Amino acid sequence: MKKIFYINILAILLITFSGCKKLLDIKPVNGMMPVTVKDYESLLIGGYPRSDYFFNTELMTDNAYANLNSGNAPGKTHEPWFVWASSVLPDAVKTDAYWGNLYKSIFYANTVLDNFAMRTPSSDEKELYEKVKGEALALRAYSYFYLINWYADVYTAENLQLPGVPMPLTAVDVNVNTTNNVRQPIGVVWTQIVKDINEASRLLAGKSATSRFRFSANTVDLFKARVALFMGDNQTAIESATSVMGASPLTDLNGLQDYIDSKSGPYAFTYDFGFIDTDYNKEILFFTGGRANNNLFYYSAAAFKPTEELLNLTKRYGYLTDYRQYIFESWAVQNTDVVAKGPTMYCMYATQSRDSYYIGMKASEAYVTRAEAYARTNQGALAIADLNLILQKRIKKANYVPLKMTDFANNDAILKRVLEERRVETAFDAGLRWLDLRRFGKPEIQHNYKNGVIYALKKNDPRYLLQIPPSEINNSPEMPLNPR
Amino acid sequence: MNFYYVFRRKLSACAPGQILRIMKLTTIIITAFLFQVSANTLAQKITLSRSNVALNQVFKELQGQSGYNFVYTSQMLEGIKTVNVKLKNATLQQTLAALFENQPVTYVIKENTVVIQRKTNLDQAPLAIEIKGKVVDERGQEFPGVSVKLKGTRVTVATDNNGQFKITVPDNNAVLVFSYVGYNAIEETVKQRTTINVKMVPSESALNDVVVTGYQSLNKKTLTASISTVQLKDLQSVYQPNIDKLLQGQVPGLTVMSTSGAPGAVPQIRIRGTSTISGNVQPLWVVDGIILDDAVNASVDDILTNRNLIASGIGGVNVDDIESISVLKDAAATAIYGTKAANGVIVITSKKGVSGKTRINYTTNLSIAERPRIEDAYMMNSKERIDVNMEMIGKGILNASSPKAGDYGTVSDFERYFIDVNDRKITWSDFENKVKGLEEVNTDWFQHLFRNAFTQRHSLNISGGNDRTTFYASGSFMDDKATAKGVGQKTYTGALKVNTRFGSNIRLGLSLDVNARDNTSFFATDSRENPYEWAIYTTRAQNAFDDTGGYNHMYYNSLKYSFLENREQNWRTSRNFGMRGNIDFEWKLLKDLTYSSLFSYAKQNTTDVDIAQEDSYFVRARKKDVYQIVNSTAVPLWLDGGYRKDKDSYNGSITFRNQLTYNPIFNNVHYLNLMAGQEIRTSKFEDQTTQIYGYSHDRGHQQIPQFELMRYLGVPYWNENLNETAAVSYFGVASYTYDNRYSISLNARTDGSNRFGLKTNQLFQPLWAVGLNYQLKEEAFLRDKDWLSYLTLKGSYGSQGNVASQAYSDLVATIGKLDVINKEGYLNIVAPKNPTLKWEMNYTTNAALEFGFWKRRLTGSIEYYNKKAMDLLGSKEVSQVTGFNSVQVNWASMRNRGMEFSLSSINVDSKSFRWSTNVNFGYNKNEVLEVYSVPGVNDLTNAQRSNYSAAAVVGKPINGLWSYRYAGLNKDGRATFYTQTEGKTLITGMNSVAGLAYSGTTMPLLQGGFTNTVSYKKLSLSALFIGSFGNVIRLRNLSQGYGLGYPDATQNMSKEWVDRWRQPGDELKTNIPVLERDVFDPVVFGASPYNGAMYDNSDLRTVKGDFVRLQNLSLSYDLFSPKLRANGIQNIRFMLQGNNLYTWKNSKLKGQDPESTGSTMRYSDTRSANVSFGNTFLPVPRAYSLSLSVQF
């Protein structure tokens, strides 16, 4: 009897002490704790933005106008952007999708970087480890690039000490950033961006690209060129852009002619086939920001549309000489539906069927970036040569005439031409127009809106900076707001 | 219903864990049994060789050898000489003759008994009186198993199955003691009688003297915790097959709110208010010590709104198998359950078998529930509704939609005629005639969609066994039909329990429960599918059938639609099968040391199938709405077949518990009870959902795959959810009682769970409680006071922790939803590293006074508690710099304070007439103490609270409701509202919290029940009233949250609209605004919150929710006679009862039930083929039932 009793007790103790440790390791609800480098790679992929973080800024630019004759009412959420309202958020909305989306990416990148800082990869993991780490750094830099450009003043020598954005570089405790965040100075944020890019560039060098939804050595170079251009570091911009141009040639759009002819009509790019669904697609190096098919311009009679000014830039050599006209032309028949549709449309993406993410970076950005950097460093001939590289692939063969130095009065004229080419080439991509307008000295812009009211964004208007969202005001009451 | 009655005595004897009682009873039974056995052994030859032994020693040996009983008292053997015997193969007579030689005693043999007599009167022959008799219980029913003992001896017999006994006594001065556990012992002196009939009376104290916590059985006199126990036999006048609803109005501090009258619907249950808002807010259900998991892993939202009907675990328990229900309220009671018990625990103790003759009990119940009536809903009649249409025509804004000539958008008959006039299909005079006809239609949709529902229930149980092994088997079947046609549930239960003993100190119990539920309900995509909502909110100016008797259609989005027809084309069926097996083992190692072990395995499988056939509106609408444009033409994507959604849920859990109990008594005054134990519990939820597009029900349940559609929808058609939890716990209880007067107890438990893992020092979190109990009656100054039966003062203090299931302190990621464009797999972070996350803690203080006067004619208790919940876990909006919009934080603390009161009295108790009263109520006040988040107007004014962290205000209850302050109608008939600025009113956009008025809480402050039972002879009448006070209710919404506009063509409107503002000046007479021409007019839609939302959530639309309900009225009659009993029928009981008979409520509530506060009319977009469990709201019906219960 006694023996059995003790055996019993022993059994209980055994079960208790051996079993519980393992029992308590059961995985959480529908989830997992990331462990391997591969897990962290998946985590990082989850960190790339899957919803829009830039497209609404197009409404604030000179690339968009309101088609008030359209039967479709302007979207309530789009309205404040278009009229440069002091806050672009709808009434009673506390959270800002752009601000939140970008910080989410940073949180994911930081989570990966925190883990990798404590990890020494084995030799067979090293390749992946470096790739994922490089991507994480690139993603963090990329997100801060947008945050600092949306919510803080432009990068200039005088602005370096002005408030930038909060800049968490670690994710070990979510509570650190729940309240009382501090805006780091503009200079500090840009320095961090450059630091992260350089490190990313080093880690990704020589590694093959996985997909166009992720950063690669090539796209980091392009991003580096963009950042350098924005910081006035033209030399780096030229070097990085050159590297990208070497890797990513442009597509000759003359190849679209057969398709356009087969459709025998102006509606070649609509509904289930967008401009992006042609060979042009090869030029796109980085897709981001979620599904673009239903972007705010997607209805043929949408309330907001590309401006005619933008469309006209594609017609400077005559009607249907530049294939990019197909992106912006509405083909509205005069006197019948031009009133409702307006002259322009945005046909980059199919509205259905062929799904696509937004364009984050494409090869031609490298070309216009280098051209601009050359122009800004008084190397007009090189700038013109780069312009010709683009035009040659964009203009119908029959109409193509290369640009020459003699076509321009001075270097400023070359720069103006380069920037026009940049405007049409990168229109509605990656929010570049709004970024450029800030960089170009925040010019005055006017928008006509309901009841004939003309809204104006004055030169150097403080509204060239988006306002810090209410969720931040609630939780970080000390944070300085952007002036209005 | 007499059911409980049959088992009452077995139950009170054999409740699980009531070891002491079982032991007592077993001893009695064993004794009686032994005597019977020995009596049957015929006289044997006796061999005896003793010298100088006492006579009684010899008797013992003789008893063994002869099988004869020896009846004597110790007095009889006074002065008897020791004896010397040496006999071999002697007869009993020879032996006795030898023994009694020269002794002052003699003997007489009567049957199998040797009765010893003192030779007091030598003239008189020695007596051996045989006493016969019958024992009945307080109701006059035969009482088997009662022990009849000859006082001063060890001679005991037990009554047989007919309550009969036979015992031989030595003289007329002999005293018989009749005893039975739970009954007062009766002593009867023989006094020349040969027949002694006795009526046993239950001892009130004994009935309740043991309280079951699920881990222990505790003596009420030493209990320090707050536990209310309901004996099911006390509720036999209430027929209610749902346990949770049965408890309504029975336990002070237990708030039960019926959410729906649908079969199987789960009411909201709160014990002492809301103490946590994260995780499950329902109390923990425990059956025979084992936690009962719900069949489906339902989230908080499911509970706050309405969850899957078959989800509740408790729904599979047969009420007839229950003996008692204990509600554990304070920390001292629940600490032992650890982290899961923050919301209180409800412990169910089931019936067990009793030895003796096999007993059979059969009960049947038939009930009829009344269908709802449109008259009660306070909606417009045809004429009034047509009047609104005519007004719209007058204003030129009739919202009769017609995409193009000959087409109808969403229209009722009226609008269809109107479109026909415009299309010149009919003339204006035709139209006028048809409208006149419609004004008289007054269709009562309830008449077509509802019925007087007939529910039947049958239940059978059998119990019996011998002294070593007992069994209990039961089965029940219920066909529960809802008042809504086609909605019902069939429930089958079965239980088998066996208890057996090995040797003298080991007991083994096995039990197996199975239950199955088949539920049929409506396909629920939006409120359009809910017959109740439809019947209320659909215009009555619409014929249900056309002239030919076929369905009369209205049009929804240009599709022909008849609700009646559609009901046949889509439906939902749910099936659930569950089983639980328990093994419990108890081993008395030493006199005071017991080891017990419990192993339980439970498994449940639930299948929900939603089917919408090809012709159903759901499918037709999606077929129409989902298309693709190819070369400027719309190409449909859903070509064939209907829709089906299957959800399979599996849930399994294992509990293994070991306990050691040591309860010695020292010097008769020091009573110690030590218990230590360990428990491992794992549970697993798993569910898979499959959506089938192109399902063809008629063509052999096949799928015609709609690949194009599936690709277009871009979501997987299959998904799985997994949830595994594990906990390892250690617990202990120490209590000490001095002299039955002072008790002190200490409970502690520590749980390790796989939920929290970052800080290893928090993996195990100890929970503890201390308690005191003081029995004043045991004090010298009260001990002799007859008027006082007992007076107890007790108190406790303890802490409890709670972990929200969704709270993690370490990084947790889930696999991201498939992205059709970027197909690379990815992970989403659901929980960031959150190392400062703490356990939610509850600190509870409890004080109680319990009293009984005049032999317990009046008993009651008063209890006070203060429950402080610190570091409440919840989701809080934070800076987005974190990467999240909200994170799990410890965001607030709050307090629940309250009083509970209960009183039972027996007002009259004469031979044939008895009147008793029971009243109980609980008062609870909740207050938020600290909060670290900012409230907003939308959340504060939302009566259907879900985002607590944005609606908590310090000093106010967590369920506090704020309202916009109605400032009257303006000259245009629009509702205006005060703002924070004095004198300033707004029509729209009052978004300052300072401009709101506090209206009160949505949870009742006071809830109680009041029962009166009157019985006269075999007839008894009982009435139960329940009441609920102190909360506020929002009246039904008049808008959809925007403006207060004209309704959709097909909708009916509240009768309140009849008094709406129509012309200037009306604002002085009415508070019902004008119907807006354009709800998007900036005047009413300018800024959020919009005019409609403000009006619906204003103080004008907020009323007191107090109500009193005549919940139950029952009349029962017991039929029993010697003739019936001769035929084996012990008793027949008839009962007639009415449920939910009448409600006294605020007159402003009009058609609204004060309990069912859900139900907002909502339409969802047909384009997303997403089936929700929908709004399952059905009103709780008035029901009448007839029960018959037969005991064999």
Interface residues (C-beta under 8 A of the other chain):
Chain A: F5 N8 I12 I15 T16 G19 C20 L23 L24 D25 I26 K27 P28 V29 N30 G31 M32 M33 P34 D39 S42 L43 I45 G46 R50 P90 D91 A92 K94 T95 D96 W99 G100 Y103 K104 S105 I106 F107 Y108 T111 P166 P168 A171 V172 D173 V174 N175 N177 T178 T179 N181 T210 S211 F213 R214 Y267 Y271 D272 F287 R291 Q352 S353 D355 S356 Y357 P469 S471 E472 N474 N475 S476
Chain B: W587 L589 Y595 Q628 I629 V630 N631 S632 F656 N658 Q678 I680 T682 N721 L722 N723 E724 T725 A726 V728 G752 S753 N754 R755 G757 L763 S805 Q806 Y808 D810 L811 V812 A813 T814 I815 G816 D819 V820 I821 N822 E824 G825 Y826 L827 N828 I829 V830 A831 P832 K833 N834 P835 T836 E877 V878 S879 Q880 V881 T882 G883 F884 N885 V887 V889 V934 G936 N938 G989 N991 A1087 S1088 P1089
